[in-house]
Amino acid sequence: MKILYHLTIPPPKISGSDAVVQDVTALRDRFGGKIVYLNPNARLPVRLPRIGFGFHQLRRLRHLEGQYRLHHIFNPDPFPFPVLRCLQRPIVYSLSGGVGQKRPNLRFFSSLAAITVSDEQSLARLAWWGLDNVHLARPGIDTARFSCTPLAMQPTIRLMAGSAPWSRAQFRSKGVDALLAAAKQCPQLHLVFLWRGVLAAEMTQRVKNMGVESQVEILNKRVDVNRVLAGVHAGIALADEPQIIRPYPHSLIESLAAGKPVIVSRSIAMSNYVEQNGCGQIVEQLDAPHILDAVSALRRSYPALCRAAARAGKQDFGIEQMLTCLGRIYERVQESAEKPPAHLPTAIR
């Protein structure tokens, strides 16, 4: 089984820094295939709207179709990329972000071989709109790469923040500005940001403007996340709407795998899992007071939260579960594509 994987983000500036690329790399290693970046903006002087993504290499895509059985595209929201209409092989479309309240193009998405989501809320919402080709595929990581390194609670509490912004607007929508404001109000709060080579100078300037340089560390390079987690008390990921972030952010899964509890926004689907399993705290609104409330609650219940985090991280987010689930989807799609049309006479079949 050979699969052509399509990504709508630019190639990462720092290798290994993007969670979607990590997922696709694991899939390619298991099932074979090739990665294609549909987004050409890293090489263009003027930004191309995403409605035009992929057309710059349409001839190449059509040639590659002869070598691959399936297409698998990853994109945060249900956007009907026109280039996909030009492809002949079956298409699996993975929504790497959560599904919001805006109804997608149902005609387009019902024509796809399969759609995958990673959270039950997105699955239910798409089903409510009438899509019956949607599958739940919870993400996973290689949990063996992470070890539990306890860190006693101290007057200073350290949080690791992933899911760095892709745009200036996301400094607000992904809670970076609110986190810096929280640090300004609470000198005992220290933050370690995992960055990915985008808007690093902007981030450095914002930290300086807030006057929290001594409380903030920006890791704008490839790092051993397990080692970073050994030096923090918890992971944190924030967003004001589900579409802009993965329902189960990799940085939070990695935190759980290392036995560190998490702090997550209510709008992120993983908040339901965290609440049910008692492995972290929820931020109800994206502002400094609510962040500090969650940090205080984390501090009060820290030993119990750590125990729950260690259990959850090891049992629910192994990469083998993700690969097995998507492998079954690939098999069903391929089997369906190979079946003769039902209306053909038996002799022709």
Backbone torsions as a table, in degrees:
resi	resn	phi	psi	omega
1	MET	NA	117.8	179.1
2	LYS	-117.8	133.0	-171.5
3	ILE	-125.8	139.5	176.0
4	LEU	-98.6	113.0	-176.7
5	TYR	-94.5	129.5	-178.0
6	HIS	-114.7	128.0	176.8
7	LEU	-115.4	140.0	-178.5
8	THR	-102.2	4.2	172.5
9	ILE	-93.3	159.1	172.4
10	PRO	-68.5	159.1	174.5
11	PRO	-56.0	135.0	-178.1
12	PRO	-59.0	139.5	176.4
13	LYS	-74.7	-27.2	177.8
14	ILE	-118.2	117.0	-177.5
15	SER	-58.0	135.0	177.8
16	GLY	80.3	5.8	-174.5
17	SER	-91.8	-11.8	-176.8
18	ASP	-109.5	131.0	-174.7
19	ALA	-68.5	-37.5	-180.0
20	VAL	-64.4	-41.6	177.8
21	VAL	-63.1	-37.9	176.4
22	GLN	-60.9	-43.8	179.0
23	ASP	-62.8	-46.7	-177.3
24	VAL	-65.6	-38.0	177.7
25	THR	-61.7	-41.8	177.8
26	ALA	-64.6	-39.3	178.2
27	LEU	-66.2	-43.4	179.7
28	ARG	-63.8	-39.8	178.6
29	ASP	-63.4	-34.0	-178.0
30	ARG	-81.9	-44.9	-170.1
31	PHE	-108.7	-7.3	-176.2
32	GLY	81.9	159.1	177.9
33	GLY	140.1	-168.3	-174.4
34	LYS	-141.6	145.5	178.6
35	ILE	-100.3	130.8	177.4
36	VAL	-121.8	131.2	176.2
37	TYR	-96.7	112.3	-178.4
38	LEU	-77.9	-19.3	-176.0
39	ASN	-88.0	113.5	-177.3
40	PRO	-94.8	6.4	-167.6
41	ASN	-66.4	-22.1	178.3
42	ALA	-65.0	-19.9	-176.6
43	ARG	-112.5	5.4	-176.0
44	LEU	-108.8	143.3	177.4
45	PRO	-74.3	-25.9	178.1
46	VAL	-121.8	133.9	-175.2
47	ARG	-65.4	130.8	178.0
48	LEU	-92.6	127.7	175.3
49	PRO	-60.7	151.4	-172.7
50	ARG	-69.8	-12.7	175.4
51	ILE	-62.1	-21.4	179.9
52	GLY	-99.7	2.2	-177.8
53	PHE	-59.1	137.3	172.7
54	GLY	92.1	-22.6	-176.9
55	PHE	-68.9	-22.8	179.3
56	HIS	-68.1	-16.0	178.6
57	GLN	-131.0	31.8	-178.5
58	LEU	-62.1	-41.0	179.6
59	ARG	-61.0	-41.2	178.6
60	ARG	-64.9	-41.7	-179.7
61	LEU	-62.1	-42.0	178.9
62	ARG	-65.2	-35.5	176.9
63	HIS	-67.6	-41.3	-178.2
64	LEU	-67.5	-26.4	-179.5
65	GLU	-58.0	-26.7	178.7
66	GLY	-69.7	-16.9	-177.2
67	GLN	-104.1	-10.9	-173.6
68	TYR	-126.9	151.3	-174.6
69	ARG	-92.1	-31.0	-174.2
70	LEU	-138.0	156.0	166.8
71	HIS	-107.2	141.6	175.3
72	HIS	-135.5	111.3	-178.2
73	ILE	-105.7	142.4	177.6
74	PHE	-118.8	126.6	179.1
75	ASN	-152.4	144.7	-175.4
76	PRO	-62.9	-41.6	-175.1
77	ASP	-122.6	163.3	-178.0
78	PRO	-76.7	77.8	179.5
79	PHE	-101.4	129.7	-177.1
80	PRO	-84.8	80.7	-178.2
81	PHE	-58.9	120.9	-177.8
82	PRO	-58.3	-31.0	-177.7
83	VAL	-60.9	-27.2	-178.8
84	LEU	-66.6	-25.5	178.3
85	ARG	-68.9	-17.7	-177.8
86	CYS	-89.1	-2.9	-176.5
87	LEU	-94.8	150.6	-175.1
88	GLN	-101.3	-33.7	-177.7
89	ARG	-74.1	158.4	177.9
90	PRO	-59.9	148.4	-175.8
91	ILE	-119.8	127.1	168.3
92	VAL	-102.8	128.5	-176.1
93	TYR	-116.9	112.7	178.4
94	SER	-98.0	122.9	175.5
95	LEU	-86.3	105.8	-176.4
96	SER	-80.0	-14.6	173.0
97	GLY	-105.4	176.6	176.4
98	GLY	-79.2	158.8	178.9
99	VAL	-90.5	123.5	179.9
100	GLY	-85.4	-159.9	-174.9
101	GLN	-91.3	-5.6	179.2
102	LYS	-81.5	125.1	-178.6
103	ARG	-69.3	130.8	179.6
104	PRO	-79.1	178.3	175.7
105	ASN	-72.4	97.4	-171.9
106	LEU	-67.5	-34.9	179.3
107	ARG	-62.3	-43.2	179.9
108	PHE	-65.4	-49.6	-173.0
109	PHE	-74.1	-26.3	175.4
110	SER	-72.2	-18.3	179.5
111	SER	-82.9	-9.8	-177.8
112	LEU	-78.7	154.5	179.5
113	ALA	-65.8	-38.5	179.9
114	ALA	-162.9	150.9	172.5
115	ILE	-123.6	138.0	176.2
116	THR	-120.7	143.5	174.4
117	VAL	-131.6	161.2	-176.6
118	SER	-108.9	4.0	179.4
119	ASP	-139.8	151.7	-176.0
120	GLU	-65.3	-33.5	-179.0
121	GLN	-63.8	-44.2	178.0
122	SER	-65.2	-40.3	178.2
123	LEU	-59.4	-46.9	-178.4
124	ALA	-65.8	-38.6	-177.8
125	ARG	-67.4	-43.0	179.1
126	LEU	-67.3	-36.6	177.4
127	ALA	-66.0	-39.2	178.4
128	TRP	-60.6	-35.0	178.5
129	TRP	-78.8	-3.5	173.4
130	GLY	104.1	6.7	179.2
131	LEU	-85.6	124.6	-178.0
132	ASP	-110.8	12.8	-180.0
133	ASN	-112.0	27.5	-175.6
134	VAL	-102.0	137.3	-178.0
135	HIS	-127.6	143.9	175.5
136	LEU	-88.5	126.3	178.5
137	ALA	-137.9	92.6	-177.7
138	ARG	-67.8	139.6	-177.9
139	PRO	-70.7	161.7	177.8
140	GLY	-147.9	162.8	178.2
141	ILE	-135.4	169.0	174.1
142	ASP	-79.0	90.6	-175.1
143	THR	-66.0	-19.0	179.5
144	ALA	-65.7	-18.5	179.6
145	ARG	-75.8	-7.7	-173.4
146	PHE	-118.0	138.0	-179.5
147	SER	-123.2	147.8	179.5
148	CYS	-81.3	115.0	178.0
149	THR	-119.9	95.0	-176.4
150	PRO	-59.2	143.0	176.3
151	LEU	-131.7	114.4	-177.0
152	ALA	-62.5	143.1	176.7
153	MET	-66.0	135.0	-175.6
154	GLN	-128.7	173.4	172.5
155	PRO	-55.9	-38.1	175.2
156	THR	-88.5	129.6	177.2
157	ILE	-113.9	131.4	-173.7
158	ARG	-113.5	130.8	-179.7
159	LEU	-121.1	140.2	173.7
160	MET	-99.6	125.2	-178.5
161	ALA	-113.8	122.9	175.1
162	GLY	-107.1	-156.3	178.5
163	SER	52.9	53.9	-178.2
164	ALA	-62.8	153.2	-178.5
165	PRO	-64.2	147.9	171.0
166	TRP	-98.0	-16.1	-177.7
167	SER	-142.6	165.0	179.4
168	ARG	-63.2	-35.2	179.8
169	ALA	-61.7	-27.9	-177.6
170	GLN	-77.5	-8.7	171.1
171	PHE	-61.5	-33.9	175.7
172	ARG	-83.5	-51.7	-170.9
173	SER	-70.1	-22.9	175.5
174	LYS	-100.0	13.2	169.5
175	GLY	77.4	10.6	-179.6
176	VAL	-65.4	-46.6	179.3
177	ASP	-61.3	-40.3	179.5
178	ALA	-66.3	-37.7	177.5
179	LEU	-64.5	-42.3	179.0
180	LEU	-65.6	-37.8	176.8
181	ALA	-65.5	-37.6	177.5
182	ALA	-64.4	-41.4	177.7
183	ALA	-63.4	-36.9	178.0
184	LYS	-62.0	-38.3	-178.4
185	GLN	-80.8	-22.0	-174.7
186	CYS	-129.8	96.7	-178.4
187	PRO	-61.0	-18.7	179.6
188	GLN	-80.3	-7.8	-179.6
189	LEU	-91.7	119.9	176.5
190	HIS	-116.9	141.8	-172.8
191	LEU	-124.2	136.7	174.5
192	VAL	-118.7	112.5	-178.1
193	PHE	-98.0	127.6	170.4
194	LEU	-86.3	115.0	-176.9
195	TRP	-107.9	166.1	-175.4
196	ARG	-134.6	31.5	172.6
197	GLY	84.0	1.7	-179.3
198	VAL	-112.0	126.6	177.0
199	LEU	60.4	31.9	-179.6
200	ALA	-66.7	-41.4	179.4
201	ALA	-64.5	-38.4	177.3
202	GLU	-61.7	-42.4	-180.0
203	MET	-64.9	-45.4	178.9
204	THR	-58.0	-40.4	-179.7
205	GLN	-68.1	-38.9	179.0
206	ARG	-65.2	-39.6	176.6
207	VAL	-61.7	-43.4	179.5
208	LYS	-64.6	-43.5	-179.4
209	ASN	-62.0	-33.6	179.4
210	MET	-81.0	-12.9	179.4
211	GLY	71.1	34.6	-177.3
212	VAL	-120.3	29.1	-177.8
213	GLU	-55.9	-36.3	-177.2
214	SER	-74.9	-11.8	-177.8
215	GLN	-107.2	-4.6	-172.2
216	VAL	-126.2	132.0	174.0
217	GLU	-120.2	128.9	-179.8
218	ILE	-111.8	115.1	-179.0
219	LEU	-98.2	85.2	-177.6
220	ASN	-93.7	60.1	-178.6
221	LYS	-165.3	169.7	176.0
222	ARG	-71.9	130.5	-176.0
223	VAL	-132.9	162.3	170.6
224	ASP	-85.4	102.0	-174.6
225	VAL	-62.7	-33.2	177.8
226	ASN	-60.3	-40.2	178.4
227	ARG	-68.2	-39.1	177.3
228	VAL	-62.1	-44.6	-178.6
229	LEU	-63.7	-28.6	178.5
230	ALA	-62.7	-23.2	-177.0
231	GLY	-103.7	10.7	178.2
232	VAL	-126.2	166.8	179.9
233	HIS	-93.1	-26.9	-175.6
234	ALA	-163.1	164.7	172.0
235	GLY	-103.3	155.4	179.7
236	ILE	-141.5	139.9	173.5
237	ALA	-143.5	134.0	-174.0
238	LEU	-131.0	151.6	174.3
239	ALA	-166.2	150.6	179.7
240	ASP	-97.0	-4.6	174.8
241	GLU	-153.5	150.5	-170.8
242	PRO	-70.3	-25.0	-172.7
243	GLN	-68.8	-23.7	-170.2
244	ILE	-91.1	1.5	-176.6
245	ILE	-147.1	154.4	177.8
246	ARG	-64.5	139.8	178.5
247	PRO	-57.6	-33.3	174.8
248	TYR	-123.2	84.5	-177.4
249	PRO	-56.4	137.2	-178.5
250	HIS	-57.4	-39.6	-176.7
251	SER	-62.1	-33.0	178.7
252	LEU	-76.7	-38.6	175.1
253	ILE	-61.1	-42.4	178.7
254	GLU	-63.7	-37.6	177.2
255	SER	-60.9	-46.3	179.1
256	LEU	-62.6	-41.0	179.6
257	ALA	-61.8	-27.6	177.6
258	ALA	-92.6	9.6	178.1
259	GLY	74.7	21.2	179.6
260	LYS	-108.7	127.6	179.2
261	PRO	-65.4	172.0	-174.6
262	VAL	-130.0	156.8	171.4
263	ILE	-119.5	128.5	-172.4
264	VAL	-142.7	145.9	177.4
265	SER	-67.1	148.3	176.7
266	ARG	-60.2	-32.0	-177.0
267	SER	-73.0	-13.9	178.3
268	ILE	-88.1	131.8	-172.9
269	ALA	-57.4	-30.4	-178.3
270	MET	-62.4	-17.4	-179.9
271	SER	-60.0	-33.9	177.6
272	ASN	-64.0	-43.4	178.8
273	TYR	-63.4	-44.4	-178.6
274	VAL	-61.7	-42.6	-179.8
275	GLU	-65.7	-44.4	-178.0
276	GLN	-66.5	-33.3	-175.2
277	ASN	-100.7	-1.0	175.6
278	GLY	60.5	36.5	-175.2
279	CYS	-110.9	22.1	177.9
280	GLY	174.9	-164.4	-178.8
281	GLN	-128.6	154.9	-176.5
282	ILE	-108.8	136.1	172.6
283	VAL	-96.6	115.3	-173.1
284	GLU	-78.0	-33.0	177.9
285	GLN	-137.8	150.8	-172.6
286	LEU	-87.8	74.1	175.5
287	ASP	-149.8	167.0	-175.0
288	ALA	-59.6	-45.5	-179.3
289	PRO	-59.1	-42.1	-179.3
290	HIS	-71.3	-33.2	174.7
291	ILE	-63.8	-44.8	-179.0
292	LEU	-67.7	-31.9	173.8
293	ASP	-61.4	-43.8	180.0
294	ALA	-66.2	-39.0	178.4
295	VAL	-64.0	-41.5	178.7
296	SER	-64.0	-41.5	178.6
297	ALA	-65.6	-37.6	176.5
298	LEU	-61.1	-44.5	-178.7
299	ARG	-61.8	-41.7	-175.9
300	ARG	-67.0	-34.5	-174.6
301	SER	-113.4	26.1	-167.2
302	TYR	-60.5	-48.1	-177.7
303	PRO	-59.1	-43.7	180.0
304	ALA	-66.3	-38.6	179.2
305	LEU	-65.1	-36.8	178.3
306	CYS	-64.8	-41.4	179.4
307	ARG	-63.8	-42.8	179.2
308	ALA	-67.0	-37.3	179.2
309	ALA	-62.9	-44.1	-179.5
310	ALA	-61.6	-40.4	178.4
311	ARG	-65.3	-47.3	-175.5
312	ALA	-66.2	-44.1	-175.1
313	GLY	-62.6	-36.5	-176.1
314	LYS	-82.7	-30.3	-171.1
315	GLN	-98.0	-21.5	-170.2
316	ASP	-112.3	-9.3	-171.0
317	PHE	-131.7	31.6	176.5
318	GLY	-70.1	145.5	-176.5
319	ILE	-67.7	-27.3	-179.0
320	GLU	-63.1	-35.3	177.7
321	GLN	-62.8	-43.8	179.6
322	MET	-64.1	-46.2	-178.1
323	LEU	-64.8	-40.7	179.1
324	THR	-64.0	-43.5	-179.3
325	CYS	-62.4	-49.0	-179.0
326	LEU	-69.1	-32.6	175.9
327	GLY	-60.2	-40.6	177.8
328	ARG	-65.1	-38.6	177.9
329	ILE	-64.4	-43.6	177.7
330	TYR	-57.9	-44.1	-178.2
331	GLU	-62.7	-43.7	179.8
332	ARG	-63.9	-42.7	-179.8
333	VAL	-63.9	-43.9	-179.5
334	GLN	-65.8	-42.7	178.2
335	GLU	-61.9	-40.8	179.4
336	SER	-65.7	-38.8	-179.1
337	ALA	-67.6	-29.5	-176.6
338	GLU	-86.5	-10.7	179.2
339	LYS	-72.9	139.7	175.1
340	PRO	-70.3	152.4	178.7
341	PRO	-55.6	140.0	-174.1
342	ALA	-64.6	-25.4	-174.5
343	HIS	-83.0	-7.7	-178.1
344	LEU	-73.1	142.4	175.2
345	PRO	-61.0	154.2	-177.0
346	THR	-57.6	-39.6	-177.4
347	ALA	-63.7	-35.2	179.2
348	ILE	-74.6	-34.1	178.6
349	ARG	-62.4	NA	NA
